[in-house]
Amino acid sequence: MEPLKIATTRPELLCACGAVFIHPDDERYRGYAGKKAKVPLFDFEVPIIESPTAQMDFGTGALMVCSYGDMADVMAFRDFALKPIAAISPDGTMTEAAGKYAGLPVAEARKRIIEDLKKKGLLFKQEPTIQRVPLCWRSKTPIEFIAMDEFYLKQTEFVDKMLEIANNTRFFPPFHRQILIDWINRVSVDWPISRRRYYGTEIPVWYCNACGEAVVPEPGELRYYQPWRENPPFDKCPKCGASEGFRGEERTFDTWMDSSISGLYIIGYLRDEELFKKAFGNVIRPQGKEIVRTWLYYSLLRTYQLLGEPAFKEVWVSGHVVDEKGEKMSKSRGNSPPPGPFIEKYGADAMRLFGVLEAGLGSDIRFSEERLGGVARFMTKLWNIARFISMFPIPERMDFKDLTPVDQWILAETNKMLETITPECEVLDFHKPAIELRRFAWSFFADHVLEMLKGRAFNSDGQFSELVQQSAWFVLHEVLKVILKALAPMTPFITDSIYRELYNKKGIHREQYPIPVDEWKSELSGLTDLVLQTNSAFWRFKRENNISLRQGLPEAYIPKSLRPWEADLKAMHGIEKLGFGSPTTNGFHEVPIYESGGKDSLFVRFPSSSEE
Ligand SMILES: [Zn+2]
């Protein structure tokens, strides 16, 4: 048989060769599979194996598989149960396995081996090539795979249990459960938990100087050990009984080894039994989607291993903040401004609410300073609403039936808003509720209700009875409280500040989240749009005719169905004489209520100063 020609970029790994792979469809190597190949210079034999991982158009098509050559080699050794040979030592020199090249740095060994291959006439071709080599991010030197003994945590035997827990844990939003399922399905080896780095949680293990036994402190000794610098809390080896001292472990844990039990720590595991009893099994895990495979998965794994139960009932997974074009933020691209200055400028509440307003739970949020600025203006609006309402006393609780029909209608609108947001709040997605709350607080409550109730709440010329004035006060405070409580999870600071100032020194976050109130119903609800459009028509009329919004109107007619609003609309628009339907005399200006057309109209008489 013809000798096999092999192209390699790592001739120094000849001594670590474990097999030669050929593609099953490669006609050039018919009959080679199952035979042995002799490794040049080292004179040992390796099997020739058919594998689709050999690429026919790469090099000669025959692939030299060397221990720890690259990730593919590592996998190949694992797949075919080949016995690896370590050719490179941790200090970057060749090991004894390299024979006469032992002790040489890798690059030097490569040079010598090429020379020797040439001398023996075994080198058939040498050419420069471009290849990808993993480099150390800090020193930029090539990274070598070096086999080392490490601590592993068992996980392969927990795969079925983890899948069961993943399927039984409630996810918000449900579609992010798949990240976890996919990850669990890819688990194929146990979890290496020891790391050779300086900064990390120390592994509390000492090794007996006499027999090498790994000894750990007794469980229950709740303290943190640094074995590399302190003596163990025991002086006899439990295995051999020797008192010849111990060598402290120098490695640290993988960062997820202890962050995976941070959830347990927080609820008092092994520290506060009472708290732990109350909290375990009743916690939700809020976190980002990028650490589902790490923080969430390892938390579930370790909690199950420690306690035999799922760590959480519910998991709440948020998306990422991406740039305005939807691209991932990264330092190197320069599209990831630090959030600090924005929080400083617009406020932490605005920043949070911006995130809620921009995307549904679990979806990515496109950052835009302009839109953040818009949210900050809403925060200012909320503050101004509260400041305005704070001018009025908070009356004793009033029965719904004792409120004016308009005030009942306002509470009914509030109830409609609560009915809209409740289903979304129940699945912990505040995106649509935030949009609805902003509309309700700004476009309905501030723009219409405050303007409408202003006259009655001030009652400066005493035209309203004390009872209907109090009704206005009660409703203004009642609705403000609902808005504050409903916004509290999204804008915790401003709502708490207002709430403490006006309603309860203990703060807003001890209050129940508002839910719909069955009693808050009004038959006037069907007229809401007509009322709002009527207000807009009055404002439009004044604006288009250069009449100040504060200026009154001598006489106007509005649709008959709006009779329940008579007193409040008169006060709101400064109408001296308000009629319903169509006027029977001349001198009125007709204003269509709906800009898009429709039959409803206002009829307005111009103020004397601007009479046509
Ligand atoms: Zn011992």
Residues whose N, C-alpha, C, O or C-beta is under 5 A from the ligand:
A	BS01	ZN	C208 A210 C211 G212 E213 C237 K239 C240 G241 A242
